[in-house]
Structures are given as C-alpha cells and as structure tokens.
C-alpha cells in the first residue's frame, strides 16, 4: 500500500498496469509522485462534480457449460477459483447472468422447465420443474445438476451478487413450431384454458406464471433473482434454443402480463428490455412502444457482437429511466491482443461506460481448453477463464483482467463521474478514461491505450491542488488507480497453471472485433 499524504486528500493509493498481450497482469505500480506540470502527456482530469449513472457491477454468465466445468473441479480447486472471482477481498465480481432453461453452450441436452409433447397444454404448469434430485448430486437433472450448486457456492462467498436470468426459448408447446431450436414464434393471442381470462387462459398469461414459478423455485434454494429479461437475442433463429420476438411484442407482454404477475409476487424483481444485438435496432424504440409500456421495464439490455454501436442511443435515449446492461460479448482463443483489448477494455470497459452503462455481464465465465462443452460442436471459443477438462487447472484470459479491473477497484454502488478522454469510440485515437466516485468518497479510474505503443498520461483530480501524476499506459492495455481514505483491495490474481490449449479444428461463426476489417465501415 502506498502512503501519499502529500498529494491532496487521499492518504492511500493503489495503481496497476495490464498490457493487451498480458505481459503485465495487473502489475502493481509505484504510486506516481505529484508534479507541477503535465508536460507532453495526455492530460486526464477526473471531475467528481460531474455525476453520471450509478454503477451496479461487472461479471459474466454462469451457463450450464461453465457450471459443469467448475463443479467437476476438485472441491479445493473450485473453492480457490470461486473465491478468486467473487470474494470481495479478491476479484469481487459482482454480477452473474444465468440461463432460464437451456442455452448454448450446454453440457446437457436442451430442456425447459415444462416440457410436454407439442399439441398438449400444461395450463396449470403442473409439470414445472427446474430439476430433480439434490443440487450437485450425480443423478441430479437440469439446473440442479451443475448450475444451482455453483450459484449457491458463489452466494456463500458474496451474498450481494446481482443475478440476471434470461430464457433462450419458451417451452416448445408454447411456440408455433413445437421446437426449442431455430427460432419460431410464441403463440400470441391463443387460448390454452377453459375460459377467456387473460391471466389464466392465454399462452401469455401462462408464460408469465412460468417466470414467477422460476423465481419462486430459485428463492426456495436461497438464490435471489435480481432481474430478468423476456428473451435472449429476440432476432436470432439459432440452431440452439431460440425464439423470435418483435419489439412491440416484448413491450406488450412485459406491460400486460409479466410486470403485473411479478407485481403480485416479486415486485422488486427488475425487467430489462431487449437483450439482443444492436445491429437490428434500425428505428427508435420510442417509436415502437408507448411510455406506459416502457414503465413496466427497469432497464435496457444489449449485446455487442456487431455495430453500429451508436444504435445503443435508439434505446437509451428513448427512456432515460432505463439502466443499461451489456449482457453478452465473448472473445475467442485465436483473437489477437489488439482485437481482444479493443472489445473488452475499449468498447465495453471504456466507451459504453462513458455512454451510460451500469453493469457488465460477459459471455461466458468458463470453457475448457477446446472451447467445450456444447451441443453444437463449436470449438475455439473461450471463456473469462479456461479450465482444463481433465485436470481442473485454470488459465485466466484478458476478459478476466478486464472484469478484475472493475471488481477489485470499483465498488458496486459507485457513481460514474467525469473524466477526460481522447478516444471517441474506445478503440481508436488516444488514451481513454472512465472514473468512479465510491460512497465513501474514494475515487477510482481506468485509463485505456488503444494503440500499439505505450502512451504517457498525466492524471489530476478537479478540486484538489493542481498537481499531475504521470504514468505509462501499456500498448492495448490499461492502468487502474484507486485513491482512498483507508485500506484498499491490493490482492493479486492467482497464477495460471500450465496446460495446452487445443482450439483446432476451430468451428467459429463470424465475430469481428471493433475496428477490425469490415466493421470499420459499420461504426
């Protein structure tokens, strides 16, 4: 810990550096001495007088695939990894996203919580089940096999974790195709009971209760659901569980069915709108839904696989009360340091936070050295961490260090504040920055260098004596700083364990990085 009584109000400071090629991994830097002049360095002014959005936190998805790898580790390995990720004294990841039913990647055949043959109806949801058996037992099924026991252990480590749940598909009997995969539409406006009661006798009413039953089941297991979305990727007819929703359909279901059902049972549970790609948002959302419908939703969730990323504003500026959540983005094993850092440090960790982002949920927490398990044979993907499927050993990817920058240095409940930036999009130009004011008055900030050469920056805090602290931001990398009145989290990431990555033969869909190739023309 650095003692720094000669530099303004903060007696304690903690600075780290992470390079895009991971030659530096949150290396502890000596606290820069205050100087009178900034010289030729990029001047970064942190301004606590400019207060923006609240910060909820950052983390990643715990899929069935990720949970299976974590649960199959030895008890000692699993405890070490989960403490490293979620313990407030270590990584302090503070959000997770979980699938409401099957998603991809998965280690088990696809399922929902009420699977009956197409043509049959279960209007009372009498066959609803998130799984059978004791959580974590070898004979347990569905969510109880891997997902629930892993989430329960996470909550033991950090009970304040915020959990968002998203379905990839409704039960097949509720869809016009009778299939979980390849999209299909919900059976809007059809009746499934003996009567015309919207709550009891329509598919929409039954599906709203499906969400309620899910939240109830998880509550009984000690798992609180902070927020839900209605549909993951509503525009994607994928070869795994998927379902198509138009924007007006999402708005109508949320307003007329889901929000009223939750208000009777779980009024504190948030609903986030959309939860899909930005490239399909060609029109202002305010032109497609009413303010009354928008009032049923608490936030706007979106993915960042494709741009133009400025389409975010077609949702965020439509209804300013919505909190913004980035709910999906992955990297791949063969991504270059430049591409991966542009995605994680630049686009998500810098530009989106400056544009109002309140929470981050990356995709997904863990895959093995081949990019498995999954049900479609897709190899070459990577998670936040990579777990060797035979030994349980762990390696940490760039996504891990991006999340650790937020978790370790930025307290959930902080407020995003003003700071100077020299990049208009997060991945071109000069040094970018984001800054945060914690409830106790401490300040943290991230500096990002989107270039291939180290850049010099000089940092000052508005309202304090006009002095500058000089620091070198590594190529495609970050510098983090934490200025506090007392002790700070100075923990160090655990060391990678040796095992060979085997991503080939790679089977990958298109997934361009910001600023790479054709995507340069899309921004």
C-alpha positions in Angstrom: 0.0 0.0 0.0 1.2 3.5 -0.8 1.2 6.3 1.7 0.6 9.5 -0.2 -0.3 12.2 2.3 1.5 14.9 0.2 -0.9 14.6 -2.7 -4.3 16.1 -2.0 -6.9 14.4 0.1 -6.2 10.7 -0.3 -3.6 9.1 2.0 -3.9 5.7 0.2 -3.4 5.0 -3.5 -3.2 1.7 -5.5 -2.2 1.7 -9.2 -1.9 -1.3 -11.6 -1.0 -1.9 -15.2 -2.3 -4.6 -17.6 -0.9 -5.0 -21.1 -3.0 -6.1 -24.0 -0.7 -9.0 -24.6 -0.8 -9.9 -20.9 2.9 -9.3 -20.4 1.7 -7.3 -17.5 -1.2 -8.7 -15.5 -2.5 -6.0 -13.0 1.2 -5.4 -12.1 1.4 -3.1 -9.0 2.8 0.2 -10.0 4.6 2.5 -7.5 2.2 5.5 -6.9 3.4 8.3 -9.2 4.7 11.3 -7.4 2.8 14.6 -7.8 4.4 17.0 -10.3 3.5 20.6 -11.1 3.4 20.2 -14.9 1.7 17.6 -17.2 4.3 18.2 -19.9 3.5 16.5 -23.2 1.5 13.7 -21.6 -2.2 13.3 -22.3 -4.0 15.3 -19.6 -6.7 13.3 -17.7 -8.8 15.4 -15.4 -11.0 13.4 -13.1 -14.0 15.6 -12.2 -16.2 14.4 -9.2 -18.5 17.4 -9.8 -19.8 15.7 -13.0 -22.0 12.9 -11.7 -23.5 10.3 -14.1 -25.1 6.9 -13.7 -24.9 4.5 -10.7 -22.5 1.6 -11.2 -24.1 -1.9 -10.4 -21.1 -4.1 -11.1 -19.4 -6.4 -13.6 -19.2 -10.2 -14.0 -20.1 -12.9 -16.5 -22.6 -15.7 -17.4 -22.7 -18.9 -15.5 -24.0 -21.3 -18.1 -24.6 -25.0 -17.7 -21.4 -25.5 -19.6 -19.4 -23.2 -17.3 -21.0 -24.6 -14.2 -20.3 -28.2 -15.3 -16.5 -27.4 -15.6 -16.5 -25.6 -12.2 -18.4 -28.3 -10.4 -16.2 -31.1 -11.8 -13.1 -29.5 -10.3 -11.9 -30.8 -7.0 -13.5 -29.1 -4.0 -10.2 -27.3 -3.3 -9.9 -26.1 -6.9 -13.5 -24.9 -7.1 -13.2 -23.0 -3.8 -10.0 -21.4 -4.9 -11.5 -20.3 -8.3 -14.8 -19.0 -6.9 -13.1 -17.1 -4.1 -10.7 -15.6 -6.7 -13.6 -14.5 -8.8 -16.2 -13.4 -6.3 -14.6 -12.8 -2.9 -14.8 -9.1 -2.1 -11.2 -9.4 -0.8 -10.1 -10.8 -4.2 -11.7 -10.3 -7.7 -15.0 -9.1 -6.3 -17.0 -9.9 -9.5 -20.5 -8.6 -8.6 -22.9 -9.7 -11.3 -23.7 -13.1 -13.0 -26.2 -14.0 -15.7 -27.8 -17.4 -15.8 -30.0 -19.1 -18.4 -33.7 -19.6 -17.6 -33.8 -23.1 -19.1 -31.2 -24.3 -21.6 -28.8 -22.2 -23.6 -25.8 -22.8 -25.7 -23.1 -23.7 -24.6 -24.5 -26.5 -22.6 -23.3 -29.8 -21.2 -26.8 -31.4 -21.1 -29.4 -31.9 -23.9 -31.7 -28.9 -24.2 -34.6 -28.6 -21.9 -37.1 -26.1 -20.4 -38.9 -26.4 -17.1 -42.2 -27.6 -18.5 -41.6 -30.0 -21.4 -44.7 -31.7 -22.7 -45.3 -33.0 -26.2 -46.4 -30.4 -28.8 -50.1 -30.5 -29.0 -50.5 -30.9 -25.3 -51.0 -28.0 -22.9 -50.0 -27.6 -19.3 -52.0 -24.6 -18.4 -51.5 -25.1 -14.6 -47.8 -25.7 -15.1 -48.3 -28.9 -13.1 -45.2 -30.4 -14.7 -43.0 -27.4 -14.0 -39.6 -28.4 -12.6 -36.1 -26.8 -12.6 -34.7 -30.3 -12.0 -34.9 -33.4 -9.8 -32.5 -34.6 -7.1 -30.2 -33.0 -4.6 -28.3 -30.0 -6.0 -24.9 -31.2 -7.3 -25.6 -34.9 -6.9 -24.5 -37.2 -9.8 -28.1 -38.1 -10.5 -29.5 -34.6 -10.3 -31.1 -33.2 -13.5 -31.5 -29.8 -15.3 -30.4 -26.8 -13.3 -29.9 -28.9 -10.2 -27.1 -30.8 -11.7 -24.5 -28.1 -12.1 -25.9 -24.6 -12.2 -27.7 -24.3 -8.9 -24.9 -25.8 -6.7 -22.3 -23.5 -8.3 -24.5 -20.4 -7.8 -25.2 -21.4 -4.2 -21.5 -21.6 -3.5 -21.0 -18.2 -5.2 -23.6 -16.7 -2.9 -21.9 -18.1 0.1 -18.8 -16.2 -0.9 -20.5 -13.0 -1.9 -24.2 -12.8 -0.9 -24.6 -9.4 -2.6 -24.1 -10.8 -6.2 -26.8 -9.5 -8.6 -28.2 -12.3 -10.7 -29.9 -11.7 -14.1 -31.8 -14.6 -15.7 -32.7 -14.9 -19.4 -34.6 -17.5 -21.3 -33.4 -18.7 -24.7 -36.8 -20.2 -25.5 -40.3 -20.8 -24.1 -41.3 -24.5 -23.8 -41.9 -25.9 -27.2 -45.6 -26.4 -26.7 -46.0 -22.7 -26.3 -44.4 -22.0 -29.7 -45.9 -22.2 -33.2 -43.1 -24.6 -34.4 -43.3 -27.0 -31.5 -39.4 -26.9 -31.4 -37.0 -25.3 -29.0 -34.4 -24.7 -31.7 -34.3 -22.5 -34.8 -36.4 -19.6 -33.6 -40.2 -19.9 -34.0 -42.8 -17.5 -32.5 -44.7 -17.5 -29.3 -48.4 -18.5 -29.7 -49.7 -14.9 -29.1 -53.4 -14.4 -28.7 -54.2 -18.1 -28.4 -56.1 -19.7 -25.5 -54.9 -22.7 -23.5 -57.5 -22.9 -20.7 -61.3 -23.2 -20.3 -62.2 -19.5 -20.5 -61.2 -16.1 -21.6 -59.3 -14.9 -18.6 -56.1 -13.2 -19.8 -54.1 -14.3 -16.7 -55.2 -17.9 -16.6 -56.4 -18.9 -20.1 -53.9 -17.4 -22.6 -50.5 -18.6 -23.5 -49.2 -15.2 -22.5 -50.8 -15.5 -19.0 -49.4 -19.0 -18.5 -45.9 -17.9 -19.7 -45.9 -15.0 -17.2 -46.6 -17.5 -14.5 -43.7 -19.7 -15.8 -41.4 -16.8 -14.9 -43.0 -16.5 -11.4 -42.6 -20.2 -10.8 -38.9 -20.0 -11.8 -38.2 -17.1 -9.4 -40.1 -19.0 -6.6 -38.1 -22.2 -7.2 -34.8 -20.4 -7.1 -35.9 -18.4 -4.0 -36.5 -21.7 -2.2 -32.9 -22.7 -2.9 -31.6 -19.5 -1.5 -30.9 -17.8 -4.8 -32.5 -14.4 -5.3 -33.1 -13.2 -8.9 -32.3 -9.6 -9.2 -33.5 -9.1 -12.8 -34.9 -11.0 -15.8 -35.2 -10.4 -19.5 -38.0 -11.8 -21.6 -35.9 -13.3 -24.4 -32.2 -13.7 -25.2 -31.4 -12.4 -28.7 -35.0 -11.9 -29.9 -33.9 -11.6 -33.5 -31.8 -14.8 -33.7 -33.1 -18.1 -35.3 -30.2 -20.1 -34.0 -29.5 -23.9 -34.1 -30.0 -24.0 -30.3 -32.9 -22.8 -28.1 -34.2 -19.6 -29.6 -37.4 -17.7 -30.2 -38.3 -14.6 -32.2 -39.9 -11.5 -30.6 -40.6 -8.2 -32.3 -40.1 -5.1 -30.2 -43.8 -4.4 -29.8 -44.4 -8.0 -28.7 -41.8 -7.7 -26.0 -43.3 -4.4 -24.8 -46.9 -5.8 -24.8 -46.0 -9.0 -22.9 -43.9 -7.1 -20.3 -46.6 -4.5 -19.7 -49.8 -6.5 -19.8 -48.6 -9.9 -18.5 -45.2 -10.2 -16.9 -45.0 -7.0 -14.9 -48.4 -7.4 -13.4 -47.6 -11.1 -12.5 -44.3 -10.0 -10.8 -46.0 -7.1 -9.0 -48.2 -9.7 -7.2 -45.3 -11.9 -6.3 -41.9 -10.4 -6.7 -42.3 -6.6 -7.2 -38.6 -6.0 -6.5 -37.5 -8.1 -9.5 -36.4 -5.9 -12.4 -37.3 -6.5 -16.0 -34.7 -5.4 -18.7 -35.9 -4.8 -22.2 -34.5 -6.3 -25.4 -31.3 -8.4 -24.5 -30.2 -8.7 -28.1 -28.0 -7.3 -30.8 -27.7 -3.6 -31.6 -27.3 -4.0 -35.4 -31.0 -4.8 -35.8 -32.2 -1.7 -33.9 -32.9 0.4 -37.0 -35.6 2.6 -35.5 -36.0 4.5 -32.3 -37.6 2.2 -29.7 -39.8 5.1 -28.6 -41.5 5.0 -32.0 -42.4 1.3 -31.4 -43.6 1.2 -27.8 -45.6 3.6 -25.6 -44.4 5.3 -22.4 -46.9 3.3 -20.4 -45.4 0.0 -21.8 -41.9 1.3 -21.1 -42.8 1.9 -17.5 -43.0 -1.8 -17.0 -39.3 -2.1 -17.6 -36.3 -1.1 -15.4 -33.5 -1.3 -17.9 -32.2 -1.9 -21.4 -30.0 -4.9 -22.1 -28.0 -5.4 -25.2 -25.2 -7.4 -26.8 -22.1 -6.1 -28.6 -21.2 -8.6 -31.2 -21.9 -6.2 -34.0 -22.5 -2.4 -34.6 -23.1 0.3 -35.3 -22.8 0.6 -31.5 -24.3 4.1 -31.7 -27.6 2.2 -32.2 -27.5 2.0 -28.4 -28.8 5.5 -28.3 -32.0 4.4 -30.0 -32.9 2.7 -26.8 -31.0 4.5 -24.1 -32.2 8.0 -25.0 -35.8 6.8 -25.6 -36.5 6.2 -21.9 -33.8 7.7 -19.6 -35.0 5.9 -16.5 -33.8 2.6 -18.0 -30.5 1.4 -16.6 -28.1 0.0 -19.3 -26.8 -3.5 -19.1 -24.3 -5.1 -21.5 -25.4 -8.7 -21.3 -23.3 -10.5 -23.8 -19.9 -10.4 -25.5 -17.3 -13.1 -25.8 -13.8 -13.4 -27.2 -12.2 -16.4 -29.0 -8.9 -18.3 -28.4 -7.3 -17.0 -31.6 -8.2 -13.3 -31.2 -5.2 -11.0 -31.3 -4.3 -8.9 -28.3 -5.3 -5.8 -30.3 -8.8 -7.2 -31.1 -9.5 -8.6 -27.7 -8.5 -5.4 -25.9 -10.5 -3.2 -28.3 -13.6 -5.3 -27.4 -13.1 -5.6 -23.7 -11.0 -2.7 -22.5 -12.0 -0.2 -25.2 -15.6 -0.7 -26.4 -17.1 -2.2 -23.3 -14.9 -1.1 -20.4 -14.4 2.5 -21.7 -16.8 3.8 -24.4 -20.0 2.1 -23.2 -19.4 3.1 -19.5 -19.0 6.7 -20.7 -22.3 6.4 -22.6 -24.3 5.3 -19.5 -23.6 1.6 -19.0 -24.4 0.5 -15.4 -23.5 -3.2 -15.5 -21.5 -5.8 -17.5 -22.2 -9.5 -18.0 -19.6 -11.1 -20.3 -20.2 -14.4 -22.2 -19.3 -16.7 -20.5 -17.4 -17.5 -17.3 -15.6 -20.7 -18.4 -15.0 -23.1 -21.2 -12.4 -25.8 -21.5 -9.1 -25.9 -23.5 -11.0 -26.9 -26.6 -13.9 -24.4 -26.3 -16.2 -27.1 -25.0 -18.6 -28.3 -23.7 -21.5 -27.5 -26.1 -24.2 -29.3 -28.0 -23.4 -28.0 -31.5 -19.7 -28.9 -31.8 -18.4 -25.3 -31.8 -14.7 -25.2 -30.9 -12.2 -22.4 -30.5 -14.3 -20.2 -28.1 -13.0 -19.1 -24.8 -14.5 -18.0 -21.5 -13.4 -15.5 -18.9 -11.2 -18.3 -17.7 -10.2 -21.6 -19.3 -10.5 -24.8 -17.3 -8.6 -28.0 -18.4 -11.4 -30.6 -18.6 -9.1 -33.4 -17.4 -7.2 -31.8 -14.5 -9.4 -28.8 -13.4 -6.4 -26.4 -13.8 -7.2 -22.8 -14.7 -5.8 -20.1 -17.0 -7.0 -16.5 -17.0 -7.9 -14.7 -20.2 -7.9 -11.0 -21.0 -11.6 -10.9 -20.2 -10.7 -11.9 -16.6 -8.4 -8.9 -16.2 -11.0 -6.5 -17.7 -13.5 -7.7 -15.1 -11.0 -7.7 -12.3 -10.2 -4.0 -13.1 -13.8 -3.3 -12.3 -14.4 -5.7 -9.5 -11.2 -5.0 -7.5 -11.0 -1.3 -8.0 -14.6 -0.1 -8.4 -17.0 -0.5 -5.5 -20.6 -1.5 -6.6 -22.8 1.4 -5.7 -20.3 3.9 -7.0 -21.2 6.7 -9.4 -19.6 7.2 -12.8 -18.1 10.7 -12.8 -16.5 13.0 -15.4 -13.0 12.3 -16.8 -11.1 13.4 -19.9 -10.9 11.1 -22.9 -9.0 11.2 -26.2 -10.9 8.4 -28.0 -14.4 8.9 -29.4 -15.2 5.2 -29.7 -13.0 3.4 -27.2 -10.7 1.7 -29.8 -9.2 4.5 -31.9 -7.4 7.7 -31.1 -5.5 8.3 -27.9 -5.9 7.5 -24.2 -9.5 7.0 -23.0 -10.7 7.0 -19.4 -13.6 6.3 -17.1 -13.8 7.3 -13.4 -15.9 6.4 -10.4 -16.8 8.0 -7.1 -17.5 5.5 -4.3 -20.0 6.0 -1.5 -17.1 6.6 0.9 -15.7 9.4 -1.3 -12.8 7.3 -2.7 -12.1 7.7 -6.4 -11.1 5.0 -9.0 -10.3 5.3 -12.7 -9.3 3.2 -15.7 -7.1 4.5 -18.5 -7.1 2.6 -21.8 -4.5 2.8 -24.6 -6.0 1.7 -27.9 -2.6 1.9 -29.8 0.3 -0.5 -30.3 2.8 1.8 -28.5 2.9 2.8 -24.8 1.3 6.2 -24.2 2.1 8.7 -21.4 -0.8 10.2 -19.4 -0.9 12.7 -16.6 -3.8 12.5 -14.0 -5.2 15.1 -11.8 -8.4 15.4 -9.7 -10.5 18.5 -10.1 -11.0 20.4 -6.9 -7.6 19.3 -5.4 -4.3 21.1 -5.6 -3.3 21.4 -9.3 -0.7 18.6 -9.5 -0.2 15.8 -12.0 0.7 12.2 -11.7 2.5 10.7 -14.7 2.0 7.1 -15.8 2.8 5.0 -18.8 -0.3 3.1 -20.2 0.9 -0.1 -22.0 0.0 -0.9 -25.6 -3.6 -2.0 -25.9 -3.7 -2.0 -22.1 -4.9 -0.3 -19.0 -3.8 1.5 -16.0 -6.1 1.5 -13.0 -5.9 3.8 -10.0 -7.7 3.8 -6.7 -7.5 6.8 -4.4 -8.9 6.1 -0.9 -9.0 7.3 2.7 -8.3 3.9 4.2 -7.2 0.4 3.1 -7.9 -0.9 -0.4 -8.0 -4.3 -2.0 -4.4 -5.0 -3.1 -4.9 -8.7 -3.8 -3.0 -10.2 -6.7 -4.6 -12.5 -9.4 -3.5 -16.1 -8.9 -1.0 -17.6 -11.3 -2.0 -19.5 -14.4 -1.5 -23.3 -14.4 0.2 -24.9 -17.3 -1.8 -26.9 -19.9 -2.0 -26.9 -23.6 -4.8 -25.0 -25.4 -6.3 -27.1 -28.3 -8.8 -24.9 -30.2 -8.4 -26.7 -33.6 -10.1 -27.6 -35.8 -11.8 -24.3 -35.0 -15.5 -24.1 -35.8 -16.4 -20.4 -35.4 -19.1 -18.1 -36.6 -18.2 -14.6 -37.8 -17.4 -12.4 -34.7 -15.4 -9.3 -35.8 -13.7 -7.1 -33.3 -14.4 -3.4 -33.2 -12.2 -1.5 -35.7 -11.2 -4.8 -37.4 -11.8 -5.4 -41.1 -15.3 -4.7 -42.5 -16.5 -3.5 -39.1 -14.5 -0.3 -39.6 -17.1 0.7 -42.1 -20.0 0.0 -39.8 -19.2 2.4 -37.0 
